[in-house]
Amino acid sequence: MTVGYVAALGGAPPLQSSTTTTYYTTNSAYLLLHHHPHFSIPPLKRSQVYTLKLACCSSFNPSFLLKKLHRALDSDIPSPLHQEEIEQEEISKKNLQKWDRLTAKFAGAANVPFLLLQLPQIVLNARNLLAGNEAALFAVPWLGMFTGLLGNLSLLSYFAKKGETEAMVVQTLGVISTYAVITQLAMAGSMPVPQFTATSAVVACGLLINFLNYFKLLNHKIWNFWEDFITVAGLSALPQVMWSTFVPYVTHSILPGIICFVIAMVTVIMARIGKLPENVTKFVGSISGWTATLLFMWMPVAQMWTNFLNPENIRGLSSFSMLLAMTGNGLLIPRALFVKDLMWFTGSCWASFFYGWGNLICMYLCASISKEFFLAATIGLFLWIGLALWSDSKAYGHDSPLASLKLLLLGS
């Protein structure tokens, strides 16, 4: 077997061979392949000589050497496998952007069922007011409406801070529609004037502050004050509403709200003056969003408790309203899953399953709705959730539809 030597960036000892000479030029070296008896290159220092042995079966093959050199010189050009990886990354990026736009449209579409959800109540109240039947409006508890309004304002602040435009529109619509009902209650005398005046001031300030903050036109100190206000208000209202739900079985008292108000005030003040650990301060800053979510989550619990105490009242529920509540919150689930917001996802799923679908179950068991209506709503809901999990996992490149749910719940 004959062994040849290739010298790069320098010279080599005389090569004994035949009469053919071939030059191969690179950016920094000349490679000489020759077979000439009188041809020689002056030797350089050892440090300047780099040799590479090439073994051939019978004779030296220049074309084989050139192919090897071409591969070495072209190593910075992406290989077909590397090119496939780049293309796959581009496809994954496009799928993620497409799912981002689609979930945003779903969240925006939730405005339609939420608007239709409050519209019948507003129209009914207007008819009663025009007919002089103010007593009919006393059937709508203003405290419950105020609680929902406070929840909408808290979530509006939460989504304004995150920059979720579609979710902001949903919560703004909730604030306006609920305030319209409260205004009607005040006109009928169901809601006291001082409470209505204070509520009006809070709504006006809340809408103005949130939209100024969204467009980066608000002083940071004013925003911090507003966050502290909704935190204290939410922590005070939540236990009071929970207590009031079971008033027939517990003593009527405002003590739960007062106790939680004091605790919330002390906690917020200590967080602002830096007397709490950093992780506790961060937790306090996120309380307002969770209290708003819990306020909405408590609404189906209160409704189901009422259904349990008075099954005959179930016939007074509107199956169309329950379907709208299930649909509106269901449209928000894909967006919450995409942005990996556990609070948003929890609230939307809870409202869809327990408020919308849960009340439909009660109505079906009491023969208030048909079997076909209930089955259609049930199949539609579960297919929608399955589609959301599958689409989100596909957009993120997960192998299992449950991978997105695991990442959302466990964070890994």
Residue pairs with C-beta under 8 A, 6 or more apart in sequence:
1 55
1 56
1 57
1 58
2 56
2 58
2 59
2 60
3 53
3 54
3 55
3 56
4 15
4 54
4 56
4 60
5 12
5 15
5 51
5 52
5 53
6 31
6 33
6 51
6 52
6 54
6 65
7 31
7 32
7 41
7 49
7 50
7 51
8 29
8 31
8 50
8 52
9 28
9 29
9 48
9 50
10 44
10 48
10 49
10 50
11 41
11 42
11 43
11 44
11 49
12 41
12 43
12 49
12 51
13 40
13 43
14 39
14 40
14 41
15 34
15 35
15 39
16 37
17 34
17 35
17 36
17 60
18 35
18 36
19 35
19 36
20 34
20 35
21 32
21 33
21 34
21 35
21 36
21 39
22 32
22 33
22 34
22 62
23 30
23 31
23 32
23 33
24 30
24 31
24 33
24 66
24 69
25 31
26 69
26 73
31 69
32 41
33 60
33 62
33 65
43 49
54 60
54 64
54 65
54 68
56 64
78 86
92 397
95 394
95 395
96 395
96 396
98 395
99 338
99 391
99 392
99 394
99 395
100 338
102 334
102 391
103 334
103 335
103 337
103 338
104 165
104 166
104 335
105 166
106 331
106 332
106 334
106 335
107 164
107 166
107 167
107 170
107 331
107 332
107 334
107 335
108 166
108 169
109 331
110 166
110 170
110 328
110 329
110 331
110 332
111 169
111 170
111 173
112 328
113 324
113 325
113 327
113 328
113 331
114 170
114 173
114 174
114 177
114 324
114 328
115 173
115 177
116 324
117 321
117 324
117 325
117 328
118 174
118 177
118 178
118 180
118 181
119 177
120 318
120 321
121 140
121 181
122 177
122 180
122 181
122 184
125 137
125 140
125 181
125 184
125 185
125 188
126 184
128 134
128 136
128 137
128 188
129 137
129 184
129 187
129 188
134 187
134 188
134 189
134 190
135 188
137 184
137 185
137 188
137 190
138 188
138 190
140 181
140 185
140 190
142 182
142 185
142 186
142 190
142 191
142 195
143 241
143 244
144 241
145 178
145 181
145 182
145 185
146 182
146 195
146 199
147 237
147 241
147 295
148 174
148 178
148 295
148 296
148 299
149 175
149 178
149 179
149 182
149 199
149 203
150 230
150 233
150 234
150 237
150 292
150 295
151 234
151 292
151 293
151 295
151 296
152 171
152 172
152 174
152 175
152 178
152 292
153 171
153 175
153 202
153 203
153 206
153 210
153 230
153 292
154 230
154 233
154 234
154 288
154 289
154 291
154 292
154 295
155 167
155 171
155 289
155 292
155 293
156 168
156 171
156 172
156 175
156 206
156 207
156 210
157 206
157 209
157 210
157 213
157 226
157 227
157 230
157 288
158 288
158 289
158 292
158 343
159 167
159 168
159 171
160 168
160 210
160 211
160 213
160 214
161 213
162 339
162 341
163 214
164 335
164 339
166 335
167 332
167 335
167 344
168 210
168 214
170 328
170 332
172 207
175 203
175 206
175 207
179 199
179 200
179 203
182 191
182 196
182 199
183 196
185 191
185 196
186 193
186 196
205 226
206 226
206 230
209 218
209 222
209 223
209 226
212 218
213 223
224 272
227 285
227 288
228 268
228 272
230 288
230 292
231 264
231 268
231 284
231 287
231 288
231 291
232 261
232 264
232 265
232 268
234 287
234 288
234 291
234 292
234 295
235 260
235 261
235 263
235 264
235 287
235 291
236 257
236 258
236 260
236 261
236 264
237 257
237 291
237 295
238 260
238 291
238 294
238 295
238 298
239 256
239 257
239 259
239 260
240 254
240 256
240 257
240 260
241 295
241 298
241 302
242 256
242 298
243 250
243 253
243 256
243 257
244 252
245 298
245 301
245 302
245 305
246 305
248 309
267 276
267 284
268 284
270 276
271 280
271 281
271 284
271 285
274 281
276 284
286 343
289 343
290 343
293 343
293 344
293 346
293 347
296 347
296 350
296 351
297 346
297 347
297 350
297 351
297 354
299 351
299 355
300 350
300 351
300 354
300 355
300 358
300 359
301 354
303 355
303 359
304 354
304 358
304 359
304 362
306 313
307 313
307 314
307 359
307 362
311 366
314 362
314 363
314 366
314 368
315 366
315 368
317 359
317 363
317 368
319 360
319 363
319 368
319 369
319 373
322 355
322 356
322 357
322 359
322 360
322 363
323 356
323 360
323 377
324 356
325 351
325 352
325 355
325 356
326 351
326 352
326 355
326 356
326 357
326 360
326 377
326 381
327 356
329 347
329 348
329 349
329 351
329 352
329 355
329 356
330 348
330 352
330 356
330 381
330 384
330 385
332 344
332 348
333 345
333 348
333 349
333 352
333 384
333 385
333 388
334 388
334 391
334 392
335 344
336 344
336 345
336 348
337 345
337 388
337 389
337 392
337 404
337 405
337 408
338 392
338 395
340 407
340 408
342 408
342 409
345 408
352 381
353 381
356 381
357 377
357 378
357 381
360 369
360 374
360 377
360 378
361 374
363 369
363 374
364 371
364 374
386 401
389 401
389 402
389 404
389 405
390 401
392 404
393 399
393 400
393 401
393 402
393 403
393 404
396 403
396 404
396 407
398 404
398 407
